């Protein structure tokens, strides 16, 4: 298993995504420096958790369908995810119970007579397949914008950053929630983001801190690795997968400041450092009033005035 985190930020203009790099197989688990647990195409970012071979197969199937689709708007994405998930779950079950008979799931479901099974054997296989499907642990978080949202002039909910969660239980949207998590570390990460009351209008710096803190706290969970891969994707920009990765040394700096400040809340020092990190990757960003006050104090050479709670939480309008 693993941890996957996605959070909408900057009034739907950005999504912060984060994964660990732990790879689980049937016999062991390990932590490569890089991996394919985060990828993207046509404006959408895909995070995966669960048994690696099955997760990769689901991602491959979805990307194949997306590459042939006429558009990349959210309703199309949801339909493609439903189709890919159904196809992969059928293959997963058929490989164990039907492959020895040389048939696939559609053939098995089409007619009892066509398979040559007795009613007793057909019912027995049906029960076994149903029970086995509960062991399919692959989950995806698919986030981004379709062409319609990318063409929208302005920001806000109309810009429509979307979050879809994919599991054996189906496809569920979480765009209104503003964030979602999956994997074995999901409960810990979700509790941290809920504690921060993360919302889509939060500044990018705050969202990066919130997601990083959720990842760091989830490392206390079994099967969540220590490595952290974080990416900021943006609604507008150049390229098929617009955005940038937060670099490893930048992640290390965020972790150091997080540890120093007595996690989990974001300190003023941590916020200022993250704003500087974001500035290396993009030309402009929305910042909090507290950060603006501290910047002006530094420029004027006066002692900084501790910001009020309302100032640190209020995004710039």
LOLOGU-705707 format. One record per residue (C-alpha): y, z, x. Coordinates in steps of 0.05 Angstrom, whole numbers, plus 5000, padded with zeros to 4 digits. Each point is the difference from the previous one (the first is absolute). Example, Ala and Ser with C-alpha at 12.3 -4.5 7.8 and 13.67 -1.06 7.14 Angstrom:
// LOLOGU-705707
{y: 4910&z: 5156&x: 5246} $
{y: 5069&z: 4987&x: 5027} $
// end
This chain:
// LOLOGU-705707
{y: 5000&z: 5000&x: 5000} $
{y: 5072&z: 5003&x: 5021} $
{y: 5071&z: 5008&x: 4974} $
{y: 5044&z: 4946&x: 4970} $
{y: 5071&z: 5015&x: 4977} $
{y: 5052&z: 4955&x: 4968} $
{y: 5070&z: 5022&x: 4976} $
{y: 5056&z: 4959&x: 4970} $
{y: 5069&z: 5013&x: 5032} $
{y: 5072&z: 4977&x: 5004} $
{y: 5004&z: 4986&x: 4925} $
{y: 4940&z: 4953&x: 5000} $
{y: 5025&z: 4960&x: 5060} $
{y: 4945&z: 5027&x: 5047} $
{y: 4930&z: 5029&x: 5000} $
{y: 4976&z: 5048&x: 5054} $
{y: 4925&z: 4994&x: 5013} $
{y: 4956&z: 5042&x: 5045} $
{y: 4927&z: 5004&x: 5020} $
{y: 4958&z: 5033&x: 5053} $
{y: 4953&z: 4958&x: 5043} $
{y: 4934&z: 5036&x: 4989} $
{y: 4942&z: 4953&x: 4989} $
{y: 4938&z: 5025&x: 4964} $
{y: 4931&z: 4968&x: 5005} $
{y: 4932&z: 5019&x: 4975} $
{y: 4986&z: 5041&x: 5062} $
{y: 5066&z: 5021&x: 5031} $
{y: 5076&z: 4998&x: 4999} $
{y: 5052&z: 4987&x: 5054} $
{y: 5075&z: 4989&x: 5009} $
{y: 5020&z: 4933&x: 5031} $
{y: 5072&z: 4991&x: 5021} $
{y: 5011&z: 4944&x: 4951} $
{y: 4961&z: 4974&x: 4940} $
{y: 5002&z: 4959&x: 4938} $
{y: 5011&z: 5056&x: 4950} $
{y: 5070&z: 4973&x: 4988} $
{y: 5015&z: 4926&x: 4992} $
{y: 5043&z: 4955&x: 4956} $
{y: 5014&z: 4931&x: 4973} $
{y: 5046&z: 4965&x: 4950} $
{y: 5046&z: 5061&x: 4995} $
{y: 4944&z: 5051&x: 4987} $
{y: 4974&z: 5055&x: 5044} $
{y: 4927&z: 5021&x: 4996} $
{y: 4973&z: 5069&x: 5022} $
{y: 4926&z: 5013&x: 4998} $
{y: 4955&z: 5061&x: 5002} $
{y: 4925&z: 5012&x: 4994} $
{y: 4940&z: 4972&x: 5037} $
{y: 5029&z: 4949&x: 5048} $
{y: 4953&z: 4941&x: 4987} $
{y: 5009&z: 5004&x: 4924} $
{y: 5076&z: 5011&x: 5006} $
{y: 5008&z: 4938&x: 5044} $
{y: 4958&z: 4959&x: 4952} $
{y: 5044&z: 5020&x: 4941} $
{y: 5064&z: 4985&x: 5039} $
{y: 4972&z: 4932&x: 5022} $
{y: 4982&z: 4982&x: 4928} $
{y: 5069&z: 5020&x: 4973} $
{y: 5037&z: 4963&x: 5056} $
{y: 4958&z: 4938&x: 4986} $
{y: 5019&z: 5001&x: 4927} $
{y: 5073&z: 5015&x: 5016} $
{y: 5004&z: 4942&x: 5049} $
{y: 4980&z: 4951&x: 4944} $
{y: 5042&z: 5031&x: 4945} $
{y: 5059&z: 4961&x: 4971} $
{y: 5046&z: 5061&x: 5003} $
{y: 5002&z: 5070&x: 5028} $
{y: 5032&z: 5037&x: 4942} $
{y: 4974&z: 5069&x: 4980} $
{y: 4959&z: 4977&x: 4939} $
{y: 4965&z: 4949&x: 5044} $
{y: 4987&z: 5051&x: 5054} $
{y: 4969&z: 5048&x: 4950} $
{y: 4955&z: 4946&x: 4972} $
{y: 4977&z: 4979&x: 5070} $
{y: 4985&z: 5072&x: 5018} $
{y: 4958&z: 5009&x: 4937} $
{y: 4961&z: 4937&x: 5017} $
{y: 4989&z: 5018&x: 5073} $
{y: 4979&z: 5072&x: 4984} $
{y: 4950&z: 4977&x: 4947} $
{y: 4971&z: 4948&x: 5047} $
{y: 4992&z: 5049&x: 5057} $
{y: 4971&z: 5056&x: 4958} $
{y: 4948&z: 4952&x: 4972} $
{y: 4982&z: 4978&x: 5071} $
{y: 4995&z: 5072&x: 5023} $
{y: 4950&z: 5018&x: 4945} $
{y: 4961&z: 4935&x: 5004} $
{y: 4990&z: 5007&x: 5076} $
{y: 4959&z: 5064&x: 4990} $
{y: 4963&z: 4987&x: 4935} $
{y: 4998&z: 4925&x: 4986} $
{y: 4999&z: 4965&x: 5068} $
{y: 4925&z: 5015&x: 5009} $
{y: 4988&z: 4959&x: 4936} $
{y: 5045&z: 4942&x: 5023} $
{y: 5049&z: 5007&x: 4942} $
{y: 5073&z: 5020&x: 4993} $
{y: 5034&z: 5044&x: 4949} $
{y: 5022&z: 4945&x: 4951} $
{y: 4928&z: 4975&x: 4997} $
{y: 4974&z: 5071&x: 4989} $
{y: 5050&z: 5013&x: 4943} $
{y: 4992&z: 4932&x: 4967} $
{y: 4930&z: 5009&x: 4972} $
{y: 4942&z: 5046&x: 5009} $
{y: 4952&z: 4943&x: 4988} $
{y: 5032&z: 4956&x: 5053} $
{y: 4986&z: 5053&x: 5054} $
{y: 4928&z: 5009&x: 4984} $
{y: 5007&z: 5076&x: 4995} $
{y: 4966&z: 5041&x: 4947} $
{y: 5046&z: 5039&x: 4954} $
{y: 4979&z: 5064&x: 5035} $
{y: 5016&z: 4973&x: 5070} $
{y: 5066&z: 4968&x: 4977} $
{y: 5023&z: 5066&x: 4970} $
{y: 4979&z: 5038&x: 5062} $
{y: 5040&z: 4953&x: 5045} $
{y: 5060&z: 5005&x: 4954} $
{y: 5001&z: 5076&x: 5005} $
{y: 4992&z: 4997&x: 5076} $
{y: 5056&z: 4950&x: 5007} $
{y: 5046&z: 5041&x: 4956} $
{y: 4987&z: 5063&x: 5041} $
{y: 5007&z: 4964&x: 5066} $
{y: 5068&z: 4970&x: 4981} $
{y: 5028&z: 5071&x: 5004} $
{y: 4989&z: 4999&x: 5076} $
{y: 5048&z: 4941&x: 5009} $
{y: 5057&z: 5037&x: 5035} $
{y: 5048&z: 4943&x: 5017} $
{y: 5072&z: 5008&x: 4978} $
{y: 5061&z: 4956&x: 5011} $
{y: 5074&z: 5012&x: 4993} $
{y: 5036&z: 4934&x: 4989} $
{y: 5076&z: 5002&x: 5001} $
{y: 5057&z: 4951&x: 5001} $
{y: 5041&z: 4950&x: 4960} $
{y: 4985&z: 4934&x: 4967} $
{y: 5044&z: 4938&x: 5004} $
{y: 5037&z: 5020&x: 4937} $
{y: 5021&z: 5067&x: 5029} $
{y: 5018&z: 4968&x: 5067} $
{y: 5049&z: 4953&x: 4965} $
{y: 5034&z: 5056&x: 4961} $
{y: 5072&z: 5010&x: 5021} $
{y: 5012&z: 5075&x: 5007} $
{y: 4958&z: 5062&x: 5008} $
{y: 4969&z: 5053&x: 4956} $
{y: 4941&z: 5002&x: 4953} $
{y: 5011&z: 4926&x: 4984} $
{y: 4983&z: 4984&x: 5072} $
{y: 4932&z: 5026&x: 4981} $
{y: 4963&z: 5026&x: 5061} $
{y: 4928&z: 5008&x: 4975} $
{y: 4942&z: 5045&x: 5019} $
{y: 4929&z: 4983&x: 4977} $
{y: 4940&z: 5046&x: 5013} $
{y: 4932&z: 4967&x: 5002} $
{y: 4934&z: 5039&x: 4994} $
{y: 4932&z: 4994&x: 4966} $
{y: 5035&z: 5028&x: 4938} $
{y: 5046&z: 4940&x: 4996} $
{y: 5072&z: 4981&x: 5015} $
{y: 5056&z: 5049&x: 4985} $
{y: 5076&z: 4990&x: 5009} $
{y: 5042&z: 5056&x: 5031} $
{y: 5067&z: 4966&x: 5007} $
{y: 5034&z: 5050&x: 4955} $
{y: 4971&z: 5058&x: 5040} $
{y: 5036&z: 4974&x: 5062} $
{y: 4942&z: 5016&x: 5046} $
{y: 4924&z: 5003&x: 5002} $
{y: 4945&z: 5020&x: 5048} $
{y: 4925&z: 4989&x: 5007} $
{y: 4943&z: 5019&x: 5047} $
{y: 4970&z: 5067&x: 5018} $
{y: 5068&z: 5027&x: 5021} $
{y: 5032&z: 4978&x: 4934} $
{y: 5005&z: 5068&x: 4966} $
{y: 5036&z: 5032&x: 5060} $
{y: 5047&z: 4941&x: 5008} $
{y: 5015&z: 4996&x: 4925} $
{y: 5017&z: 5074&x: 4997} $
{y: 5051&z: 4993&x: 5057} $
{y: 5034&z: 4940&x: 4969} $
{y: 5002&z: 5037&x: 4933} $
{y: 5029&z: 5061&x: 5035} $
{y: 5055&z: 4956&x: 5028} $
{y: 5011&z: 4971&x: 4931} $
{y: 5001&z: 4931&x: 5032} $
{y: 5035&z: 4947&x: 4957} $
{y: 5013&z: 4925&x: 5009} $
{y: 5075&z: 5012&x: 5011} $
{y: 4988&z: 5044&x: 5062} $
{y: 5030&z: 4974&x: 5064} $
{y: 4955&z: 4963&x: 5047} $
{y: 5006&z: 5055&x: 5052} $
{y: 4979&z: 5053&x: 4950} $
{y: 4942&z: 4957&x: 4976} $
{y: 4975&z: 4989&x: 5071} $
{y: 5003&z: 5075&x: 5012} $
{y: 4965&z: 5016&x: 4934} $
{y: 4944&z: 4950&x: 5013} $
{y: 4992&z: 5023&x: 5072} $
{y: 4996&z: 5073&x: 4978} $
{y: 4948&z: 4982&x: 4947} $
{y: 4959&z: 4965&x: 5053} $
{y: 5005&z: 5057&x: 5050} $
{y: 4979&z: 5051&x: 4947} $
{y: 4942&z: 4957&x: 4977} $
{y: 4971&z: 5004&x: 5071} $
{y: 4975&z: 5069&x: 4981} $
{y: 4952&z: 4964&x: 4954} $
{y: 4931&z: 4979&x: 5024} $
{y: 4993&z: 4926&x: 5021} $
{y: 5075&z: 4988&x: 5009} $
{y: 5017&z: 4977&x: 5070} $
{y: 5058&z: 5022&x: 5044} $
{y: 5027&z: 4930&x: 5013} $
{y: 5057&z: 4977&x: 4955} $
{y: 5020&z: 4929&x: 4983} $
{y: 5064&z: 4993&x: 4959} $
{y: 5034&z: 4938&x: 4974} $
{y: 5065&z: 4989&x: 4961} $
{y: 4996&z: 4938&x: 4956} $
{y: 5063&z: 4972&x: 4968} $
{y: 5014&z: 4960&x: 4937} $
{y: 5044&z: 4951&x: 5037} $
{y: 4995&z: 4970&x: 5069} $
{y: 4966&z: 4946&x: 5041} $
{y: 4926&z: 4988&x: 5006} $
{y: 4939&z: 5003&x: 4955} $
{y: 4992&z: 5076&x: 5012} $
{y: 5072&z: 5023&x: 5009} $
{y: 5014&z: 5067&x: 5031} $
{y: 4981&z: 5037&x: 5064} $
{y: 4954&z: 5053&x: 5030} $
{y: 5026&z: 5068&x: 5021} $
{y: 4978&z: 5001&x: 5073} $
{y: 4951&z: 5051&x: 5029} $
{y: 5053&z: 5034&x: 5043} $
{y: 5044&z: 5005&x: 4938} $
{y: 4943&z: 5032&x: 4961} $
{y: 4991&z: 5049&x: 5057} $
{y: 5074&z: 5018&x: 4997} $
{y: 4996&z: 5012&x: 4925} $
{y: 4939&z: 5043&x: 5008} $
{y: 5033&z: 5041&x: 5055} $
{y: 5062&z: 5014&x: 4959} $
{y: 4956&z: 5015&x: 4939} $
{y: 4961&z: 5051&x: 5040} $
{y: 5063&z: 5031&x: 5030} $
{y: 5035&z: 5008&x: 4933} $
{y: 4943&z: 5039&x: 4969} $
{y: 4969&z: 4948&x: 4954} $
{y: 5001&z: 4974&x: 4947} $
{y: 5075&z: 4993&x: 4982} $
{y: 5043&z: 4950&x: 5037} $
{y: 5051&z: 5032&x: 5047} $
{y: 5069&z: 4971&x: 5012} $
{y: 4978&z: 4983&x: 5071} $
{y: 4939&z: 4963&x: 4974} $
{y: 5041&z: 4961&x: 4949} $
{y: 5050&z: 4978&x: 5053} $
{y: 4944&z: 4978&x: 5046} $
{y: 4965&z: 4960&x: 4946} $
{y: 5066&z: 4966&x: 4981} $
{y: 5007&z: 4979&x: 5073} $
{y: 4928&z: 4974&x: 4999} $
{y: 5013&z: 4958&x: 4938} $
{y: 5064&z: 4973&x: 5031} $
{y: 4959&z: 4969&x: 5056} $
{y: 4962&z: 4958&x: 4950} $
{y: 5051&z: 4980&x: 4947} $
{y: 5075&z: 4988&x: 4999} $
{y: 5019&z: 5047&x: 4942} $
{y: 4971&z: 5057&x: 4960} $
{y: 5021&z: 5051&x: 4947} $
{y: 5007&z: 5071&x: 5028} $
{y: 5012&z: 5069&x: 4970} $
{y: 5068&z: 5033&x: 4994} $
{y: 4976&z: 5054&x: 5047} $
{y: 4985&z: 4950&x: 5055} $
{y: 5068&z: 4967&x: 4990} $
{y: 5035&z: 5067&x: 5006} $
{y: 4963&z: 5017&x: 5064} $
{y: 5016&z: 4932&x: 5030} $
{y: 5075&z: 5008&x: 4984} $
{y: 4999&z: 5070&x: 5030} $
{y: 4970&z: 4973&x: 5064} $
{y: 5052&z: 4945&x: 5004} $
{y: 5057&z: 5048&x: 4988} $
{y: 4972&z: 5052&x: 5048} $
{y: 5000&z: 5055&x: 4948} $
{y: 4944&z: 5049&x: 4985} $
{y: 4954&z: 4972&x: 4946} $
{y: 5003&z: 5033&x: 4932} $
{y: 4932&z: 5015&x: 4969} $
{y: 4992&z: 4953&x: 4940} $
{y: 4986&z: 5027&x: 4931} $
{y: 4933&z: 4987&x: 4966} $
{y: 5031&z: 4949&x: 4954} $
{y: 5029&z: 4962&x: 5059} $
{y: 4935&z: 4994&x: 5037} $
{y: 4962&z: 4976&x: 4939} $
{y: 5051&z: 4953&x: 4970} $
{y: 4993&z: 4927&x: 5021} $
{y: 5061&z: 4959&x: 5015} $
{y: 5022&z: 4959&x: 4940} $
// end
